[in-house]
C-alpha cells in the first residue's frame, strides 16, 4: 500500500494555476466566484474601509483572496482576512505566514463543508480571534469570537438592520449594503 503524499506550500507555489489553495494537504481549485459572492466580498471590504485606511497601529490590513500559510500542508485563500497593523506593520511580498486577526468566508453552494468545518478548525488551532461567515443567498452573517479555544457565535445578522460587530464594533456596519443582492 502506497502512503498518501500530502501537498505542501512549495507544491502550491509551483502550481501553474493561480486559483488554487492548499487544504489538508490537497491542492484544491477555488470555485468560480458567483455574482452574489463577489458583491458580498466587495461590499464587506468597502464597508470596512475606515479601518483599512487608518494608518499606524490602530489600522488594519483588510485583504481579499488572502493566501495564508498556516502549516506546511495548510494554505487557504480566504475571501477576506484582516490583520491589525500593530501585529503586521507592513505587508509581505509573498505569502502571509502570520495568522490574521479576523477572517470572513463567503459560503458558496457546494463548498459549505470547507467554510463551516475545515477552515474554523484550522483558525482555532492558530488562535484567530474572529471568524465571520456570510451566506449571500440567505442574506445572513454569523460572527464568531474565539473564547477558551473554541468559536462562539457573537452575532447572527440579516440584511434588515445596521449593527456593531466585533472586531469592528467601533462603527455601525450597514448590513443591508453588505448583504444586498440588488
PABAFI-516914 format. One record per residue (C-alpha): residue number from 1; x, y, z. Coordinates in Angstrom, 2 decimals. Each point is the difference from the previous one (the first is absolute). Last residue first. Layout:
PABAFI-516914
<n = NUM px = X py = Y pz = Z>
...
This chain:
PABAFI-516914
<n = 182 px = -29.95 py = 44.12 pz = -5.84>
<n = 181 px = 1.73 py = -2.73 pz = 1.99>
<n = 180 px = 0.65 py = 2.00 pz = 3.12>
<n = 179 px = 1.75 py = -1.82 pz = 2.86>
<n = 178 px = 2.70 py = 2.61 pz = 0.60>
<n = 177 px = -2.34 py = 2.92 pz = -0.78>
<n = 176 px = -2.89 py = -1.17 pz = 2.22>
<n = 175 px = 2.72 py = -0.92 pz = 2.48>
<n = 174 px = 1.01 py = 3.63 pz = 0.46>
<n = 173 px = 2.73 py = -0.17 pz = 2.62>
<n = 172 px = -0.14 py = 2.19 pz = 3.10>
<n = 171 px = 3.45 py = 1.09 pz = 1.05>
<n = 170 px = 2.35 py = -0.89 pz = 2.87>
<n = 169 px = -1.46 py = -3.50 pz = -0.12>
<n = 168 px = 2.54 py = -1.11 pz = -2.60>
<n = 167 px = 1.37 py = -2.98 pz = 1.93>
<n = 166 px = -2.75 py = -0.51 pz = 0.87>
<n = 165 px = -3.40 py = 0.82 pz = -1.48>
<n = 164 px = -1.92 py = 3.26 pz = 0.17>
<n = 163 px = -3.31 py = -0.17 pz = -1.83>
<n = 162 px = -2.01 py = 1.33 pz = -2.93>
<n = 161 px = -3.42 py = -1.52 pz = -0.66>
<n = 160 px = -1.97 py = -2.12 pz = -2.44>
<n = 159 px = 2.71 py = -1.93 pz = -1.81>
<n = 158 px = 0.23 py = -2.80 pz = 2.52>
<n = 157 px = 2.12 py = -0.42 pz = 3.06>
<n = 156 px = 1.15 py = -2.76 pz = 2.32>
<n = 155 px = 2.43 py = 1.36 pz = 2.56>
<n = 154 px = 2.44 py = -1.24 pz = 2.65>
<n = 153 px = 0.07 py = -3.68 pz = -0.96>
<n = 152 px = 2.66 py = -1.81 pz = 2.00>
<n = 151 px = 3.17 py = -1.40 pz = -1.55>
<n = 150 px = 2.14 py = -2.25 pz = 2.13>
<n = 149 px = 3.37 py = 0.35 pz = 1.78>
<n = 148 px = -1.29 py = 1.62 pz = 3.20>
<n = 147 px = -1.91 py = 2.61 pz = -2.04>
<n = 146 px = 0.67 py = 0.63 pz = -3.69>
<n = 145 px = -2.67 py = 2.37 pz = -1.25>
<n = 144 px = -2.53 py = -0.88 pz = -2.70>
<n = 143 px = -2.11 py = 2.13 pz = -2.35>
<n = 142 px = -2.92 py = -1.40 pz = -2.00>
<n = 141 px = -1.12 py = 2.01 pz = -3.01>
<n = 140 px = -3.22 py = -0.52 pz = -1.96>
<n = 139 px = -1.40 py = 1.03 pz = -3.39>
<n = 138 px = -1.18 py = -3.58 pz = -0.62>
<n = 137 px = 1.59 py = -0.08 pz = -3.47>
<n = 136 px = 2.98 py = 2.02 pz = 1.24>
<n = 135 px = 0.82 py = -2.35 pz = 2.91>
<n = 134 px = 2.74 py = 1.86 pz = 1.86>
<n = 133 px = 2.19 py = -1.66 pz = 2.62>
<n = 132 px = 2.11 py = 2.00 pz = 2.43>
<n = 131 px = 2.96 py = -1.18 pz = 2.03>
<n = 130 px = 1.68 py = 2.00 pz = 2.76>
<n = 129 px = 2.92 py = -0.67 pz = 2.37>
<n = 128 px = 2.21 py = -2.12 pz = -2.30>
<n = 127 px = 1.57 py = -2.34 pz = 2.55>
<n = 126 px = 2.05 py = -2.11 pz = -2.41>
<n = 125 px = -1.70 py = -3.26 pz = 0.94>
<n = 124 px = -3.35 py = 1.84 pz = 0.00>
<n = 123 px = 0.65 py = 1.28 pz = -3.54>
<n = 122 px = 0.66 py = -3.53 pz = -1.26>
<n = 121 px = -3.16 py = -1.31 pz = 1.67>
<n = 120 px = -2.01 py = 2.92 pz = -1.44>
<n = 119 px = 1.37 py = -0.70 pz = -3.52>
<n = 118 px = -0.93 py = -3.69 pz = -0.08>
<n = 117 px = -3.55 py = 0.16 pz = 1.34>
<n = 116 px = -2.13 py = 2.95 pz = -1.17>
<n = 115 px = 2.02 py = 1.29 pz = -2.95>
<n = 114 px = 1.31 py = -3.36 pz = -1.27>
<n = 113 px = -3.28 py = -1.82 pz = 0.55>
<n = 112 px = -2.07 py = 2.76 pz = -1.64>
<n = 111 px = 1.82 py = -0.21 pz = -3.32>
<n = 110 px = -2.81 py = -1.32 pz = -2.21>
<n = 109 px = -1.92 py = 3.27 pz = 0.07>
<n = 108 px = 2.40 py = 2.80 pz = 0.90>
<n = 107 px = 0.45 py = 1.23 pz = 3.55>
<n = 106 px = 1.72 py = 3.37 pz = 0.18>
<n = 105 px = 2.86 py = -0.40 pz = 2.43>
<n = 104 px = 1.05 py = 2.78 pz = 2.33>
<n = 103 px = 3.23 py = -0.20 pz = 1.98>
<n = 102 px = 1.18 py = 2.24 pz = 2.84>
<n = 101 px = 3.23 py = 0.47 pz = 1.94>
<n = 100 px = 1.98 py = -1.71 pz = -2.72>
<n = 99 px = 2.55 py = -2.79 pz = 0.48>
<n = 98 px = 3.54 py = 1.13 pz = -0.88>
<n = 97 px = 1.50 py = -1.91 pz = -2.93>
<n = 96 px = -1.18 py = 2.29 pz = -2.77>
<n = 95 px = 1.03 py = -1.23 pz = -3.40>
<n = 94 px = 2.22 py = 2.21 pz = -2.07>
<n = 93 px = 0.88 py = 3.70 pz = 0.06>
<n = 92 px = -0.68 py = 0.44 pz = 3.71>
<n = 91 px = -2.38 py = 2.73 pz = 1.18>
<n = 90 px = 1.39 py = 2.47 pz = 2.48>
<n = 89 px = -0.73 py = 0.65 pz = 3.71>
<n = 88 px = -1.49 py = -3.47 pz = 0.58>
<n = 87 px = -0.88 py = -0.28 pz = 3.71>
<n = 86 px = -0.72 py = 3.73 pz = 0.67>
<n = 85 px = -1.33 py = 0.19 pz = -3.56>
<n = 84 px = -2.90 py = -2.17 pz = 1.13>
<n = 83 px = -0.43 py = -2.77 pz = -2.53>
<n = 82 px = -3.12 py = -0.66 pz = -2.03>
<n = 81 px = -1.23 py = -2.78 pz = -2.22>
<n = 80 px = -2.60 py = -0.16 pz = -2.75>
<n = 79 px = -0.86 py = -2.80 pz = -2.44>
<n = 78 px = 2.76 py = -2.05 pz = 1.60>
<n = 77 px = 2.52 py = -1.87 pz = -2.14>
<n = 76 px = 0.89 py = -3.11 pz = 1.93>
<n = 75 px = 3.58 py = -1.07 pz = 0.66>
<n = 74 px = 0.12 py = -3.17 pz = 2.09>
<n = 73 px = 2.50 py = -2.83 pz = -0.62>
<n = 72 px = 3.20 py = 1.63 pz = 1.38>
<n = 71 px = -2.08 py = 1.93 pz = 2.55>
<n = 70 px = -1.73 py = 3.38 pz = 0.16>
<n = 69 px = 1.06 py = 1.33 pz = -3.40>
<n = 68 px = -2.62 py = 2.71 pz = -0.61>
<n = 67 px = -1.24 py = 0.87 pz = -3.47>
<n = 66 px = -2.15 py = 3.14 pz = 0.07>
<n = 65 px = -2.75 py = 0.03 pz = -2.64>
<n = 64 px = -1.15 py = 3.42 pz = 1.20>
<n = 63 px = 2.07 py = 2.00 pz = 2.46>
<n = 62 px = -0.82 py = 2.30 pz = 2.93>
<n = 61 px = 3.27 py = 1.29 pz = 1.49>
<n = 60 px = -1.06 py = 1.72 pz = 3.18>
<n = 59 px = 0.72 py = 3.26 pz = 1.75>
<n = 58 px = 0.47 py = 0.86 pz = 3.67>
<n = 57 px = 3.75 py = -0.72 pz = -0.22>
<n = 56 px = 0.61 py = 2.67 pz = -2.62>
<n = 55 px = -2.10 py = 1.12 pz = -2.94>
<n = 54 px = -3.78 py = -0.34 pz = -0.27>
<n = 53 px = -1.17 py = -0.67 pz = -3.55>
<n = 52 px = -0.83 py = -3.67 pz = 0.67>
<n = 51 px = -1.97 py = 0.81 pz = 3.16>
<n = 50 px = -2.13 py = 2.67 pz = -1.73>
<n = 49 px = -0.39 py = -2.32 pz = -3.01>
<n = 48 px = -1.86 py = -2.74 pz = 1.89>
<n = 47 px = -3.18 py = 0.72 pz = -1.99>
<n = 46 px = 2.02 py = -0.19 pz = -3.22>
<n = 45 px = 1.45 py = -3.37 pz = 0.94>
<n = 44 px = -3.47 py = -1.30 pz = 0.86>
<n = 43 px = -1.48 py = 1.39 pz = -3.23>
<n = 42 px = 2.72 py = -1.64 pz = -2.10>
<n = 41 px = -0.42 py = -3.43 pz = 1.58>
<n = 40 px = -3.80 py = 0.16 pz = -0.01>
<n = 39 px = 0.04 py = 1.08 pz = -3.68>
<n = 38 px = 2.43 py = -2.74 pz = -0.97>
<n = 37 px = -2.08 py = -2.69 pz = 1.70>
<n = 36 px = -3.23 py = 1.35 pz = -1.48>
<n = 35 px = 1.54 py = -0.01 pz = -3.51>
<n = 34 px = 1.50 py = -3.50 pz = 0.22>
<n = 33 px = 3.73 py = -0.46 pz = 0.41>
<n = 32 px = 1.20 py = -3.18 pz = -1.68>
<n = 31 px = 0.98 py = -2.50 pz = 2.65>
<n = 30 px = 3.58 py = -0.24 pz = 1.21>
<n = 29 px = 1.90 py = -2.99 pz = -1.35>
<n = 28 px = 1.34 py = -2.18 pz = 2.78>
<n = 27 px = 3.59 py = -1.02 pz = 0.62>
<n = 26 px = -0.27 py = -2.65 pz = 2.70>
<n = 25 px = 2.01 py = -0.10 pz = 3.22>
<n = 24 px = -2.95 py = 0.81 pz = 2.23>
<n = 23 px = -0.99 py = 2.99 pz = -2.16>
<n = 22 px = 2.54 py = 1.68 pz = -2.28>
<n = 21 px = -1.47 py = 2.63 pz = -2.30>
<n = 20 px = -0.51 py = 0.38 pz = -3.72>
<n = 19 px = -1.00 py = 2.73 pz = -2.42>
<n = 18 px = 3.50 py = 0.95 pz = -1.18>
<n = 17 px = 0.46 py = -3.21 pz = -2.01>
<n = 16 px = 3.56 py = -0.85 pz = -1.10>
<n = 15 px = 0.63 py = -1.58 pz = 3.41>
<n = 14 px = 3.54 py = 0.63 pz = 1.28>
<n = 13 px = -1.23 py = 2.06 pz = 2.94>
<n = 12 px = -2.45 py = -2.72 pz = 1.02>
<n = 11 px = 2.69 py = -2.67 pz = -0.12>
<n = 10 px = 2.22 py = 2.21 pz = 2.19>
<n = 9 px = -2.93 py = 0.45 pz = 2.43>
<n = 8 px = -0.10 py = -3.75 pz = 0.31>
<n = 7 px = -1.98 py = -2.85 pz = -1.57>
<n = 6 px = -0.58 py = -3.05 pz = 2.16>
<n = 5 px = 1.30 py = -3.29 pz = -1.29>
<n = 4 px = -2.27 py = -2.92 pz = 0.84>
<n = 3 px = 2.04 py = -3.09 pz = 0.73>
<n = 2 px = -0.08 py = -2.80 pz = -2.57>
<n = 1 px = -1.40 py = -3.37 pz = 1.02>
